[in-house]
Amino acid sequence: MSRAYKGVRLKKNRVYTVQDLMDAYKVTQNTVSNWVNAGLRPSDDSCPHVFRGAVVTSFHDQRRARTRSQLRRGEFKCLACKMAVFPTSDSVTFKPTCSGASLLSAVCPECSASIHRLGSEADLAVFLDGPNPNTSEDFAHKKKNARLPLVLGSLTTRLGR
């Protein structure tokens, strides 16, 4: 189960062992190992692992921010790997529902899980056609970093190469 770990305040310049982190966050050694697998960087490559307090705090802040961020145009939230991902255009399918909304389904490029999002035919056009070339960059992407990644596989398919 995902936890926020908001009440824990580590000193940023202190070095913490795995046991120190287990005591501070009230977690098991397996949880700390999972954090390392998820991207928490030890101070060095030696064993036992030691971690700087600033790195641990930054790691948890980034994980919190990633779960609370707004999805950009064409982005899906994968519930299996808990990441916001851009699926490949060939994996996206469009299914109209009886309530008037539409369901976009795709495959997560990170963990290959099935991902879903409510959308419209206009959202599907983003994947099939790419961004509209007749729209200015400022108008099409009002949000910061709202640019879609270019999927080379679909581009070469459309160009016939």
Long-range contacts (C-beta under 8 A, 24 or more apart in sequence): 2-67, 2-82, 4-64, 5-60, 10-53, 10-54, 10-56, 10-57, 11-53, 12-52, 12-53, 12-54, 12-57, 13-52, 13-53, 13-54, 14-52, 14-53, 15-43, 15-50, 15-51, 15-52, 15-53, 16-50, 16-51, 16-52, 16-53, 16-56, 17-48, 17-49, 17-50, 17-51, 18-48, 18-49, 21-51, 21-56, 35-59, 38-63, 70-143, 71-117, 72-143, 72-145, 72-146, 72-148, 73-123, 73-126, 73-146, 73-148, 74-123, 74-126, 74-127, 74-148, 76-104, 76-106, 76-108, 76-115, 76-116, 76-117, 77-115, 77-117, 78-108, 78-110, 78-111, 78-113, 78-115, 79-113, 79-115, 80-108, 80-111, 80-113, 81-108, 81-110, 81-111, 81-113, 83-108, 83-110, 85-109, 85-110, 85-115, 86-148, 86-149, 86-151, 87-115, 87-127, 88-151, 88-153, 88-154, 89-127, 89-128, 89-151, 89-153, 89-154, 90-153, 90-154, 92-124, 92-127, 92-128, 94-119, 94-121, 94-124, 130-154, 130-155
